[in-house]
Amino acid sequence: MLETFRSIFKVEELRKRIFYTLALLVVYRIGGHIPTPGIDGSILASALAGNTIFGLFDLFVGGAFAKAAIFALGIMPYISASIMLQLLGAVVPYLQRLQREGEEGRRKITQYTRYLTVLIAALQAWGTASYLTTIKASSGVSAVYMNTAAFIPLTILTFTCGTIFIMWLGEQITERGIGNGISLIIFIGIIARFPDAVIQETMLVWHGSRDFIISVSMLAMMLLVIAAVILVTRAQRRVPVQYPRKVVGRKVFGGASTHLPLSVNSAGVIPIIFAQSIMFLPSTAAQLFPHVDWVQNLVAVWLAPGGLWYSMIYGIIIIFFAYFYTAIVFNPMEIADNMRKNGGYIPGIRPGKNTSQYVEKILTRITLPGAIFFAAIAILPWVLIGQFNVNFFFGGTGLLIVVGVALDTLQQVESHLMMRHYDGFMKKGKIRGRSM
């Protein structure tokens, strides 16, 4: 392993890519600490404390939202735009044609994603700026100390420009650095809380507030969960595919045996993000409407994080979105048609509709255990927090993102090394990356 890390810095191009990536990530973290003019960050942080949808949002932007920094919206408008276009690509014929046009079509979709990102960022900035003007401290002091008429347009411009700049950073990392830039920006925002979490846990143990054995046990449990997430994230069902031999003149083509990899987690972390956003809405509504009794009772009795009903509803929503999103991003009929056009077939299955049904049947079966596992991973932190008062610096969503991005980045580094005849991180086999 140490020899592999030495080899990384022996390859000049790889070394430059890594340093370039690190430099841009430092720029992103600096922007997360530059305050937006006109707002008191301490009052805002106190108002946003608690389990609300803003807490989930703040997780992905590395704490910039709670600080009202210029990067408060983070890269989430870009993620929302990408998901929206991906969903529309399943129903809009024009976008379907662009997806089939190869590189040129992808460039157009990327351009549309940028335009939609600016629109979403501006709308979110307007909504956020309007919400910030309503926040007050317990003493009655408003979090915004500027004139509202000047604060709202200034904040819209600041937040929107911040998101556009972050989007540019991500694209530069993808093009000139190492790894997927957008994924790395989310990754660095999540792990930015790790040092504070370690210091907080250490102080609890040092002052006797936390049993040392409990802390060690939770650390061991976290490592086991990470190992399990890696195992399931990489899990695949390989469907054998056979291509017949073709004789053209004196040359023989085809005749190869390959496989169709079907991932247990085709939907990635999207189902958890959707489900967590939905589950945070009631607690957010409870804070926005503190005098509505039925809203307060709904959150306190039925939807308290870590409670039985909360966990059951949360898990069911995750499983539903896992099937829903997999059906959108994975088209068995298109795969069957491509195989038939290239002369490929699954042994024992007729090409065409039968192949499509066979692939869909397998995908339906393997999606269920994967969805149940990731639902359990997402629920586990809430159960531990609610029942045992254990603090986590990121939950199931953050854990899955961190693991996926780390594996994808290591896979790209390993590819650069093996292209130049260096050993990878593993003596046998190789790291399989994934797309975010």
C-alpha positions, 0 to 999 in steps of 0.5 A: 500500500505504501509503495502504491502511494509512492507511485502516485507521486512518481507519475507527473500527470497524476500528481498534477491532477491530485494537487489541482483537485486539492487546490480547488477543494480548498477554494470551495472550503474557504468560500464556505466560511465567507459570510453573506452581507447583512445577516447575523450567523450566530442567530441563524445557527441557533434558529436552524438547530434541530432536525429540519429539512435545513439540517439535511441541506446543511449536511451537503454544503459542509455547514455553509448554510447555517453560517449564511456563507456565500456558498450556502446553497452549495451544489444542490441546485445542480444536483436537483437540475440533473435529477430533473432532466434525468427524470424528464428524459424518460418521458420527453421525446426530445431529451430521449433523442439527445441521450441517444446522440452520444457526445453531442447530445450529452453536451446539449444536456449539460448546457440545459443542466447549467441553465436549469441550475441557474434558475433553480439557484435563483428561486432557492436563493429568493426563498431562502432570503425571504425566510431569513428575514423572518428569523429572530433570536429569543430576544426578538432581534432579527437575524437580518440587520440590513434593509429588507428591500436591499437584503433580498436582491443582494442575497439572491445575487450572492447565493446564485453566483456562489452556486454557479462558481461551485458548479464551475469548480466541479466541472474543472475538477472532473476535466483537469483533476481526479474523480468526479468534481460534483461528487467530490464537492459533496464528499468534502462537505460531508467529511468536513464535520469529521474533525469536530465530531472527533474532538467532541467525542474525545472531550465527552470521554475525557470529562467522563460524560461518555464511557470509553468502552461505549465509544470504542464499541461504536467505532467498531460498529461504524467500521463494520457498517462501512465494510457492509456498505462497501460490500453491498454497493459493489454487489452485482448480479452478472447475467451471462451474454453470448455473442455468436461468431461471424466469418467475414472473408478469412477473419472470424469476429465475435464468439465471445462470452461476456456478462451483463452486470446488474447492480444491487444498488442501481438507484444509488443514494437518490432514494434516501435523499428523496425519502429524508427530504420528505421525512424532514418536512413535518418537523420543519412545518412544526417549527414554521407553525408552532401554534398549530396543535395537530402539527405539533402532535403529529411530529411529537407522537407519530413522526419523532425521529428514531420512533417506531412509526418514523422508522417504518414510514422512512424505510417504506419510502426508501424502498418505494423510491429505490424501485421508482428511480431504478425503473427510470434509469434502467430500461430493460427493453433498451438493453434487450434491443441493443443486445439483439442488434449486436447479435447477443443473447442470454443462453436459454432466453429468446432475444427481444421481449423475453430477454427484456422480461427476464432482465426486469425480473432479475432486477426486481428481485435484486433491488429488494434486498439492496433497498432493504439494506440501505433503508436499514443503514439510513434508519440505524443512526436515528435509532441510535440517536433516539434510543442511546443518545449517540451522536453521528457526524453523518447519517446513512445518506452521508455514509453512502455518499462518502463510501461511493465517492471514495471508491470511485476516486480510488478506482480512477487513481488505480486506472492511471497507475495501471496504465503506466505499469504500476501496481494498483491498491490491490494485489489481486483484482481491482477496485470497481468504481461507480457513477454518482 
